[in-house]
Amino acid sequence: MTAELVRGQNHPLDRTRVEIRISAGGPVMAGVTLGDDQGRLSGTEAVAHPGAPRRTGIEVPRQAASEHRVAVDLDALADSVHRVSVLLALATGTGSLTGFGAAAAPRVAVTGLDGTQLAGYTITGLGAETAVVAVELYRRQGAWKVRAVGQGYADGLAAMLRDQGLAQAAELAAEIEEAVSLGQARAVQSPVAAGRAEGPATAPADAAAPVDSHTPDTAAPADAAAPAAGGPIDYRHPKRRTAKAPAPAAAPSDAPPAPVAGDAAGWSMEERLYNQVWGMFEDLARSVAAYRSACDFAESRLEQELDKALADPRDRLGTAADGARATARDKHAALITQARAALDRDLAQLAAESEVVEPALPPAFARWSAPVWQGYHVPLEPPMALRLGDLHLPEVLDLRIPMLVRLPLERGLWIDSGPAGYAHGPGPEREFGRRELGSALTDGPPDEAEVRRLALDTAVAVAARLLAVHPAGTFAVQVVDPGGTAVSALAPLLETGALREPPAAGAQGVTQVLEALTRRVDLVQMAVRNRAADSLPPDIDTAEQLLIVHDFPHGFDDRAVTRLRYLADEGPSVGVHLLMVADRAQAQEYGPVLDPLWRSLLRITPVPDAHLADPWVGHAWTYEPSLAPQGSQVLREVLGRLAQARPAHRH
């Protein structure tokens, strides 16, 4: 089962031959030290580095690079080796980075030889450090585990080696830097430094979902693709593989290559499909940005030419004036037609790609109406991402991009049950959303009661999907329903046993649930900090938890609100996630004290609404929730299969 680790957390390894896969925002040196049960090094022979890349059971790369693979055979190690530490360092002369904080956070993944990820760790919080112990594999009671370390050293590689008890730390650090400098010409540049050249780079592990366009998080990332000086803008996705050009002997053809599902970089089909979806998302964003820019230019040029032609009052009447107006409008129409033709060409290619990608998506990425759910089996490990809904732009209503968010969730969700959540857009867009939601929407904008019902249906669909894509027994759902009004909507969860306990009702029920989850967060955080995860009390459920809060703020006093904010801030790092179904306007009685809570959550809506922004050009995308088709029993069938697997999981 894949585990996403936080600093200090450990995870058991079920195999002894593994790879350590490293990605960073610039060239780094990767090495390995072999320590005893105290983590001390016996000498320089206990360090694998670019100058000595092979040690018994270990092989590391020979030069600095932005991506590495380190091979580890734990069975081949000497019995005296109890700790295998993976080191990263910024060697001098390999780039302009002066500290890890000047680039994207490095990421380390422990995988099987087939690429199956066992554990991953993104090393956040680094600043001026130039060397870091990323992770360590350590022996405990005859078994091996991996621990996320993230210990940085501002004084560099020598200080790190000295901290592990190596007397010749300074000499060895100089030797390593010399070996790296000799191989510097062969160093692999980062995607940013290489001008985003095509290659095996994958989407960043911490790629964010679209963000609420009403928050300040909508700025494009600093490494967004930029045009070369004086050259045209290239709107192709910088990290996606492009089809090879036909051989010279082949017949010339202007037809684009046939799309293929999974035609993106990645270590597994799931990762390739994830990266492909994100590539489609960026392609559509940039194609529409180019079209809108061309239209703006055409409008500006039309105004300028009309102003110029009619600047002299004596020329505003007569055939000359009519001809000038007609010429300016013809040029405007020609520019718009040219821009639309370019957009239609891109849309046709993206639509063709969507037609082959959608049927190939695994359950976690697929719509509830997809046939893949009919053959659903309880997974053995959680997926890398989850589909929360679909996104589209008004220029192309029928092309929807799956909205995928990475797992485990880094922030909670807020399903806006207020009437303001409905997008009162143009007729065609409103009709598109109605067609996708089936008969859930009546004629005209939904009333307040209908939006509340749809909001709870959306929460149930999200909870069911989270349960379905996790192994049996590793994910649990709790519900707080102070007013007791959510029972009918929760029927799929209650009747299948997916909801282990009835919804907590009343102020007392709210207090009990929040106290229990707050205690869990506190204890797990302390266990992680002290590396004592095996010492948790037996009554602590280590499964990930999703808390659905319905009808907020009814039943919440000031203390309960404080606990709720604490869970929203601290819970995701230790597997406690918040899903609120609430109308923000009704919570205004608490004043600005709740503003940080709303900002910490990802807002989604139960009906189509244009409120999410992409991270590239900042378009306002219309979001549609992922709901089961009207009359479908797919939720109950999937949750029923999960319930059947749960007793087997217990034994």
N, C-alpha and C positions, 0 to 999 in steps of 0.2 A: 504494500500500500504506500502510495506517495505521501510524504510528509513535508509540509512547508514549515521550516524551523524558524524560530526567533533566537536571539542571542542567549546562549546558555542551555538551550533545549537539546535533548538527545533523542535518538531514534534507533531501534535495533536494526541490524543488517541481517538479511536472510541468505546471504551468499558471501563468499570470500574473495571472489574475483570481480573487481569493480573498476569503473572509470570515474575519475574526478574531472568534470567538465567545467571549464572556467570561462567566463565572458566578462570583459571590462570595457570601460570607455576610452581606453588608450593602451599602448603597449605596456605589458607588465611581464616580469619574470616570475615563473612558477617553480617552486622547489618543494622538497619533502624532507622532513627530519624524522629520524627513528629514535624515539626515546624509551627509557626504561619505565618502571612503574611509577617513578616520580617525575617523569617527563625530562630527565637529564640525558644529555648526549654523551656517548662514550668517546667521541672524537670526530674528526672531519669525515671519516668513512661512514658516519651515520647521517650524512647529508647528501641527498641527491639534488643536483643543480645543473645548469647548462654546461658547466665545465666537466661534470661527472654525471651524465644523465642516467646511468644505470647502476642501481644497487640491487641486491638480491630481493626480488619481489616487487621492485619499484622501477618505473621508467618515466622520466619527465622530459619536456621539450628542451631543445638546444638553444632557443633564442627567445627574445622578448616578443610578445604578440598580444593582440586583443582577445584572442580565443585560444584556449589550450585544452588538451586532453592528457591526463596523467593516469597511467596504468598502475593498478595495485593488485598484487596477489598476496592476500593476507596469510594463506597457508604456507607460502614460501619464506615468510619472515622467521628470523631466529626466535627461539623461545624467550629470549631476554627482551625482545621488543614488545612493549605494551602500548605504545602511543605513536601513531603516525600522524604528524602535523603537516598540513598543507600550507605553504608560505607563498605570499605574493609580495613583490617589491617593485618599486619604480627605479630601475637602474638608470644611472646617469647617462645622458647622451642618446636615449631612445625616444625622446619626445619632449614636448614643452610642459608636461604636467609636473607641477611642483608638489603635489599632494593628491591623495585619493579623492579629497573633497572637491577637486577642480573638474571632475568628470563624473559620468554616471556611476552609480553604486555598483561595485563588482558583484557578480553572482556566481555561486558555486553549486553544482548539482552532482550528487552521487548517483551513478546509474549502473545498471547491469551492462554486460558486454553487448547486449542487443539494443541498447539505448533506453531501456525501461528505467524511468527515473524512480529512485528509491527515496531520496530526500533532497530538498533544495534549500538554499539560504542566500538571501540578498543582504550584503554587508552594508548596512546603513549607518549613518552617524559619524562617518569618517570626515576628517578635515585636513590638517597639515601632515597627517601620517604618510610616510613613504614606504612603509612595510607593514604587513598585517599577517597574523596567523588566522587564516580563514576558517577552516574546520579541522577537526582531529578525529581520527578513527582510533578507538581505544578498546582494549581487551578487558572484559569484566566477567568473572566467573566462567571463563572458558568461551564466552561469546563475544562478538564484536559489535560495537555501537558507533554511531557517528554523532558528534556534538558540534553545534554551531558556536564558534568562539568569537571571531571578530575583534581580536585584540590588536590594536594598532600601535605603531612605534614611530614617533616623529623623528627620532634619531636614526632611523633607517635599519637596514639589514643587519649591520653589526650589532646594534643594540638588541635586536630580536634574537640573534644567535647567542649573544652573551646571556640573555635572560634564560636560555635553555641550558646554561651551564657549560658552554663551549669555550675553552680557554683560548683557542686560536680564532676567536670570532672576527676580529678586525682583519687578520690575514685572509681568512676564507671569504669574507665579504668582498675584499679587493679582488680575489681570484674570480669570484662569481661575476663581478662587474666587468672584469677584463674579458671573460668568456662571452658575456652578453655583447660587449662592444665588437668582438670579432664576428659575431653573427648578426650584427645590426642591419647589414644590407639585406639580410633575408627576413627581417622582422616583418610581421603582418600588421598592416595599419588597421586602425579602427575604422568602422564604416564612415564616421564623420571625417576623420583625417584623410581618408582615401577618396573624398568627394562622393561618398555613397556609391562606390562602384558596386556592380552586381557581384554576388558571391554567396557563400553559404550562411551569411549572417541571418539570424532569426529575429522576430519581433522581440523587443525587450520583455523580460519576464514580468516586469512590473508595469506593462502597458496598461494604461488606465482606460476605463470605460468613458463614454461621453459624459461630460460634466454638465451640471445644471447651469444654463446660460445666465441665470440671475446671480450666480456667485462669482467671486473674483478668480476662480480656478480655470477660466476658459482660455488663458493665453496659450499660444502654440509653444511647444517645447523648443528649447534653445537650439536643438540640432535639427530643426525642421529644414527640409530641402530648400535650397536657395539657388537661383539661376546663376550661371557663370557670368562673369563680368562681360557685359555687352552682348551676351548670347540670349537665345530664346529660353523661355521657361519650359522645363521638362516636367510634365505632369504625371509621368509614370511613377508607380510606387517604387521607391529606391531600394527596397529590400526584397522585391519579388523577382523570381526567375523569369526571364523572357524566353520565348521560343527561339530556337536557332534559325538563322536565315537559311533558305533553301540553297542547295548546292548550285554552282554556276550553271551546270548543265540542265537544271530543272526549268520547266516552263515558267515564264514570269507570271506572277499573279498578284493582284492587289488585295486578295481576300486575306483577312487575318487568320492566324492559326486557330485550329479548333481548340476550344478550352478543354482542360482536363481537371477533374477534381483532385485536389491535393498537389497542384502544381505550384508549390511554394517551398521554401526552405524549412527544415525541421527534422528532428530525430525520430519522429513517429508520425503515422498518418493523422492522428489527432492534432498534433502540433502543426503539421503542414496545412490542415484544413483551417485551423485557428488563424494562422498567418495569412492564408489565402483570403479569408473573410475580412480580416483587417486591411489587406491590400485592396480589396474591392471597395471597402469603406473609404479609404483614402483616395482611390482613383475617382470615385464618384464625387467626393468633396472637391477635388481639384478640377475635375472636368466642369462641374457646375460653376466653380469660381471663375474659370476662364470664360465661360459663356456670359456670366453676369458682368464681368469686367469688359468684355467686348460690347455688350449692350450699353453699358454706361459710357464707353468711349463713343459709340455711335450716336447716343443722345447728345453728348457734349459737342461732338463734331457738327451735328445738325444745328444746334443752337448757334455755334460760332459762325457757320456758313450763312445762316439766315441773318444773323446780326451784321455780318460783313456785307452781304448783298443788299441789305435794306438800310444800311447806315445813313445814306443820303435820302432825305425826305422826298427828293425829286424822283427817286427810283422806286418808290414804293407802290406806284400804280402803273398799269399798262402791261403789255405783253412781256417786256423784259423782266419785270418783277415776278410775274407768274412763272416765267421760264426758270428764274433763279430758284424760286421755291420748289418747283418740280424737280430740278436737278439735285438740290440738297436732299429732298426726300427720297429720290431714287438711290442716291449714295447711301443714305441711312438704311433703306430697305435692303440694299445689297450687302451691307455689313452685317445686318441682323441675320439675313439668310445664310451668309457664310458661317457665322458663329453657330447658328442652329444646326447646320449641316455637320460641323465638327462635333457638336454635342451629341447629335443623333448617332454619329458613327461610334463614339465612345459608349453611348448607352446601349447600342445594339450588341457590342462586344461584351459589356457587363451583363446584359440580360441573358446572353447565351451562356456566359460563365455561371450565372446564378442558376440556370436550368440544370446544369450538371453538378453544381456544388450542393444545392439543397437536398437532393435525394441521397447524397453521400454522407450527410452530416450524422454524427452519432447522436444518441438520445439527448445528451446534455446540450447539444447545439441545435436540435431539431424542433420544429413546431410540434404542438400536441397533435396536429392532424397528420403528421408524417407516418408512413407505414412502418418505420423503424420501431415505433412504440408497440406494434402488434407482436413483434418478436422480442420484447423486452426481457432481459435477464438481469438479476441483481448483480451489480458490478463487484469486482474484487478490490478495486481501488477507485478513489474519486477522480473525476476528470480535472483538466487544467482550467476549465472555464465553464460558464453556464449562460444559457440564453434567457434574457429577461424580457425580450420583446423584439420588435422590429422598428427600423428607422427608415424614413423616406423624406424626399424633398419635393416641393410643389412642382418643380420642372418635370418630374417623372414620377407619377403617382403609383405606377404598377411595379416599380423596381424597389424592392425592400431589402435592406441590409440587416442581417441578424445582429442584435445588440448583445454582444458577449462580454461578460465581466469575469475577471480572473477569480479563481478559488485558491485558498479560502478567502472569503469576502474581507476586504480591507476596511469597509465602512458599511454601516447599516443602511436600510432602505426605509423610505417614507412614501407610502401610497397616499396621495393627496385625495381625500374624500370630499373636499370642498367643491362647490359648483363652479368656482373659477378655474378648475382644472380642465374644462372643456375648451377645445380650440374652436373659436368662432371664426373659422377661416372661410375661404371661398367655397362655393357649392360643391365642385368636383372633389376637393380634398375631404370635405365633410362626408360626402357620399362614399368615398373610398373607405374611410374608417368605419362607416356603418355596414358596408358590405363585408368587411373582415370580421366584425363582431357579431354578424348574423342578426338575429332578432333581439339581441340584448338591448339595442337602442330602439326606442319608439320614434315616431316622426317628430322632428324638431329636437332642440337641445334637451338632454335628459334633465329631469327635475332633481332636487336635492336628495330625495329618498332613493332614486334610481342610481345616482352616482355613488351613494354610500353602499348600496348592495353590490354594485360592480367593483367597488374598491375592496370589499371583503372577498369577493370571488377571485380577484387578482391575487390577494394575499394567500388564499388557499392554493391557487395554482402555483405560485412561487414556492410555497412550503412543500407541496407535493413533488415538485421537480427537484428541490434540494434533497429531500428524502430519497427519491428514486435514484439519484446519481451517486449516492454514497453507499459504501458497503453496509450490509445489514448490521444494525446496532451501533454504528459509529456516528449517527446524527439523530438528534431528538428535537421535538417541537413542543413548546409550551405556549399556552394562550392565556392572556389576561383580558377578561371581558367583564368589567365591573357591573355593567347594567344587565348582563345576561341576554343580550339581544343577538348574539352571533351564532347560537347553537345550530340553527337550520343551515346556515351557510357552511358551517364546519362539518356537516354530515359526512362528506367523503373521508375526512381525517378520523372522525370518531368511530364510524361504522367499520372501518378497516383496522382499527387499532393503532393507526399511525400516531394518533394523539393518545399518549399513554394515560393521561389523567384528564378529567373534564376541565373545561376552562375555569380559571380562578375568578370568582365573582365577588363583588363588594369590595369595600376598602380593606377589609381584613385579608381577603384573598390576594389583593394587589401587594400588600405588605409582605406576606409570607413568601410569595414567588420572588420578589425583588431582593428580600433578605437572603434567600437561598442562593440566588445567582451571584449576588455581590460577594457572599462568602466563598463561592467556588472561584470567582475571579481572583480574590485576594490570595487564597491558598495556592492556586496554580501559579500565580505570579511569584510568590515566595519560593515555591518549589523550583521554578525555572531559574530564578536568581541564584539559588543555593545549590543548584544541580542535584536536587533531591526529589526528582519526579516520582521515584519509586516509593516515597514515604508519605504519599497523600493518604488521608483518612479513607477507609473503605466505603464510606457513604458518599464520597465525591464521585459523581458520574463524569468520567473523562471524555465521554462522547461530546462532539460539538453540539451546541445548543442554539436553537432559534427561538427567540421570544417574540410572539406576535402580540402587540398591544393594540386592543380595539377600543374605540370610543374615548380616546384620550381628549381632554383631561379629566373626564368623569371618574371619580373614585380615587384621584391622586391628591394627596396633601403635599406640603412643601418638602417633607422628608422623602416621600416617594419620588417626587420630581428630581431631587438631588441624586437619588440612587439611579434613576433612569439615565440621567446625564452621565453618571459614572460608568454605567454599562456601555453606553454608546461610545465613550472615549477609550476605555480600557478593555472592554470585552473582546473585540475582534482579535487582538493579539494572542489571546488564550482560548479561542474557540467559542466565544459567546457572542451571538449576533442579534441585532435588534431589527425588527420589522414593525414599523408603526403604521397604523391605519388611522389617519387623523385629518381633521380640517384645521389648518393653522389659524384661521380666523377665530375659531372657537377657543383656541388656547391663548388668546391675547390677554386674558385676564391676569396671566402671570407676568405680563410685560416683557421687557427685553431680556429677562433671565433665561428664556428659552431660545433666544436667537442662536447661541452656540450649538444647541442641540440640532436645530433645523439645518444649520450649515454643515454639520458633521455627517448628515445623512444624504444619500442619493435619492432625489425626488423622482418618482415615477407616477404615472396617472392611470386611472382605470379606463379612460376614454382617450382617443387621439388628442395630443396636445403638442404644440411646437415650443418646447422649452429646453431641449438638450443641445449642447454645442459640441462640435467635433474639435479635436486638439490641433488641427492643421490650419484651417482657415476661419473657423468660428461660425459656420453656418448654423442657423436655428433649424434643427431637425425635428420632424414630427415623430413622436414616440407612440407606439401602439403596444398595449400589453399582450402577453402571450397567454391566451385563454384556450381552454378546450372547446371544440366546436359545440354548438347548441345540440343538446340531446345525446352527446357522446358519453360513453361510460369509461373512457380511457383512463381517467384519474383513478376511479375505483379499481379497475383491472390492474393497473400498475401498482397501486398501494396494496392490493390484495396479494400480489406475487411477493412483494416485499415482506408482508406479514407472514407468508408461508416460509420465507427464508430466515425469519428472525429466530424461531426456536432452534434451528440448526446452528445458528451463530452462537447462541448461548452455550451449546454443548461443545 
